[in-house]
Amino acid sequence: MNRYHFISYSSADARDFALRLCDELAQGPPPIPVSLDKRELVAGSDWDDQIVEAIRDCASVIFVMTRDSVTSKSVCKKECLRLFDALAVVDSAGVLKEVRAAAAGY
């Protein structure tokens, strides 16, 4: 898939919305290339490794924020925090200064 946009969502309360969003973006107009874990990842392979690779290789991440997506045990929240840690540049006081365009070594 060429420079797709990865959709990160909580399967606990946003699966149906994420599926509709994926379909509508892909259909356009204009069609937007998107990746959704349930449709793109390979069963039997390490899920976490595939998620990291999908995020590393995408043009952007679309984070679907719901109540569950921000709970402390949410896998979606962990994906978002991992991405933020890889891209954020903070100063010594912990203030966000910029967000990198690419996550080298993510």
C-alpha positions as YAML, in Angstrom:
chain: A
units: angstrom
residues:
- id: 1
  name: MET
  ca: [0.00, 0.00, 0.00]
- id: 2
  name: ASN
  ca: [1.46, 3.36, -1.00]
- id: 3
  name: ARG
  ca: [1.67, 5.99, 1.79]
- id: 4
  name: TYR
  ca: [-1.47, 4.95, 3.57]
- id: 5
  name: HIS
  ca: [-3.06, 6.46, 6.67]
- id: 6
  name: PHE
  ca: [-3.23, 4.09, 9.64]
- id: 7
  name: ILE
  ca: [-6.47, 4.12, 11.66]
- id: 8
  name: SER
  ca: [-5.93, 3.50, 15.38]
- id: 9
  name: TYR
  ca: [-9.08, 2.80, 17.37]
- id: 10
  name: SER
  ca: [-10.40, 0.91, 20.38]
- id: 11
  name: SER
  ca: [-12.11, -2.29, 19.34]
- id: 12
  name: ALA
  ca: [-14.10, -2.11, 22.59]
- id: 13
  name: ASP
  ca: [-16.20, 0.85, 21.48]
- id: 14
  name: ALA
  ca: [-15.14, 2.09, 18.03]
- id: 15
  name: ARG
  ca: [-14.81, -0.95, 15.76]
- id: 16
  name: ASP
  ca: [-17.96, -0.22, 13.74]
- id: 17
  name: PHE
  ca: [-17.07, 3.47, 13.40]
- id: 18
  name: ALA
  ca: [-13.49, 2.64, 12.33]
- id: 19
  name: LEU
  ca: [-14.75, 0.19, 9.69]
- id: 20
  name: ARG
  ca: [-17.16, 2.81, 8.28]
- id: 21
  name: LEU
  ca: [-14.45, 5.48, 8.36]
- id: 22
  name: CYS
  ca: [-12.05, 3.17, 6.54]
- id: 23
  name: ASP
  ca: [-14.65, 2.38, 3.86]
- id: 24
  name: GLU
  ca: [-15.66, 6.01, 3.34]
- id: 25
  name: LEU
  ca: [-12.09, 7.29, 3.11]
- id: 26
  name: ALA
  ca: [-11.11, 4.51, 0.70]
- id: 27
  name: GLN
  ca: [-14.14, 5.20, -1.51]
- id: 28
  name: GLY
  ca: [-13.55, 8.96, -1.63]
- id: 29
  name: PRO
  ca: [-13.84, 11.15, -3.54]
- id: 30
  name: PRO
  ca: [-10.94, 11.38, -3.71]
- id: 31
  name: PRO
  ca: [-10.03, 7.89, -2.52]
- id: 32
  name: ILE
  ca: [-7.64, 8.02, 0.43]
- id: 33
  name: PRO
  ca: [-5.44, 4.96, 1.07]
- id: 34
  name: VAL
  ca: [-6.04, 3.72, 4.61]
- id: 35
  name: SER
  ca: [-4.97, 0.78, 6.72]
- id: 36
  name: LEU
  ca: [-7.09, -0.86, 9.39]
- id: 37
  name: ASP
  ca: [-5.70, -3.65, 11.55]
- id: 38
  name: LYS
  ca: [-8.67, -5.97, 11.07]
- id: 39
  name: ARG
  ca: [-8.24, -5.82, 7.30]
- id: 40
  name: GLU
  ca: [-4.50, -5.50, 6.80]
- id: 41
  name: LEU
  ca: [-2.70, -7.48, 9.50]
- id: 42
  name: VAL
  ca: [-1.86, -11.13, 9.04]
- id: 43
  name: ALA
  ca: [-3.34, -13.65, 11.47]
- id: 44
  name: GLY
  ca: [-0.75, -15.90, 13.07]
- id: 45
  name: SER
  ca: [1.97, -13.25, 12.94]
- id: 46
  name: ASP
  ca: [2.98, -11.11, 15.92]
- id: 47
  name: TRP
  ca: [0.22, -8.50, 16.19]
- id: 48
  name: ASP
  ca: [2.34, -5.92, 18.06]
- id: 49
  name: ASP
  ca: [5.18, -6.15, 15.53]
- id: 50
  name: GLN
  ca: [2.72, -5.66, 12.68]
- id: 51
  name: ILE
  ca: [1.15, -2.63, 14.40]
- id: 52
  name: VAL
  ca: [4.58, -1.04, 14.96]
- id: 53
  name: GLU
  ca: [5.50, -1.66, 11.32]
- id: 54
  name: ALA
  ca: [2.17, -0.26, 10.06]
- id: 55
  name: ILE
  ca: [2.61, 2.89, 12.14]
- id: 56
  name: ARG
  ca: [6.26, 3.28, 11.12]
- id: 57
  name: ASP
  ca: [5.47, 2.96, 7.41]
- id: 58
  name: CYS
  ca: [2.31, 5.08, 7.21]
- id: 59
  name: ALA
  ca: [1.92, 8.68, 6.09]
- id: 60
  name: SER
  ca: [-0.15, 9.52, 9.17]
- id: 61
  name: VAL
  ca: [-2.11, 8.01, 12.03]
- id: 62
  name: ILE
  ca: [-5.81, 8.73, 12.43]
- id: 63
  name: PHE
  ca: [-6.51, 8.29, 16.13]
- id: 64
  name: VAL
  ca: [-10.19, 7.62, 16.84]
- id: 65
  name: MET
  ca: [-10.67, 8.94, 20.36]
- id: 66
  name: THR
  ca: [-13.41, 7.31, 22.45]
- id: 67
  name: ARG
  ca: [-13.93, 6.68, 26.15]
- id: 68
  name: ASP
  ca: [-12.15, 3.33, 25.98]
- id: 69
  name: SER
  ca: [-9.30, 4.57, 23.79]
- id: 70
  name: VAL
  ca: [-7.95, 6.74, 26.61]
- id: 71
  name: THR
  ca: [-8.34, 4.36, 29.55]
- id: 72
  name: SER
  ca: [-5.14, 3.18, 31.23]
- id: 73
  name: LYS
  ca: [-5.56, -0.39, 29.94]
- id: 74
  name: SER
  ca: [-6.43, 0.53, 26.35]
- id: 75
  name: VAL
  ca: [-4.22, -0.93, 23.62]
- id: 76
  name: CYS
  ca: [-5.22, 2.03, 21.46]
- id: 77
  name: LYS
  ca: [-3.88, 4.45, 24.08]
- id: 78
  name: LYS
  ca: [-0.61, 2.52, 24.18]
- id: 79
  name: GLU
  ca: [-0.31, 2.80, 20.37]
- id: 80
  name: CYS
  ca: [-0.91, 6.53, 20.54]
- id: 81
  name: LEU
  ca: [1.57, 7.07, 23.39]
- id: 82
  name: ARG
  ca: [4.21, 4.98, 21.62]
- id: 83
  name: LEU
  ca: [3.76, 7.06, 18.49]
- id: 84
  name: PHE
  ca: [3.88, 10.32, 20.45]
- id: 85
  name: ASP
  ca: [7.05, 9.24, 22.28]
- id: 86
  name: ALA
  ca: [8.68, 8.47, 18.94]
- id: 87
  name: LEU
  ca: [7.73, 11.78, 17.35]
- id: 88
  name: ALA
  ca: [7.65, 14.35, 20.15]
- id: 89
  name: VAL
  ca: [10.50, 16.71, 20.87]
- id: 90
  name: VAL
  ca: [10.33, 18.19, 24.37]
- id: 91
  name: ASP
  ca: [12.60, 20.61, 26.16]
- id: 92
  name: SER
  ca: [14.24, 19.99, 29.56]
- id: 93
  name: ALA
  ca: [11.08, 21.24, 31.31]
- id: 94
  name: GLY
  ca: [8.95, 18.69, 29.46]
- id: 95
  name: VAL
  ca: [7.30, 21.27, 27.19]
- id: 96
  name: LEU
  ca: [6.43, 20.08, 23.70]
- id: 97
  name: LYS
  ca: [8.54, 21.98, 21.17]
- id: 98
  name: GLU
  ca: [7.80, 20.16, 17.94]
- id: 99
  name: VAL
  ca: [6.55, 16.94, 16.43]
- id: 100
  name: ARG
  ca: [8.89, 15.23, 13.99]
- id: 101
  name: ALA
  ca: [7.61, 14.38, 10.52]
- id: 102
  name: ALA
  ca: [9.00, 10.83, 10.66]
- id: 103
  name: ALA
  ca: [9.74, 8.38, 13.45]
- id: 104
  name: ALA
  ca: [13.28, 7.23, 12.79]
- id: 105
  name: GLY
  ca: [13.87, 3.97, 14.55]
- id: 106
  name: TYR
  ca: [10.29, 3.62, 15.75]
...
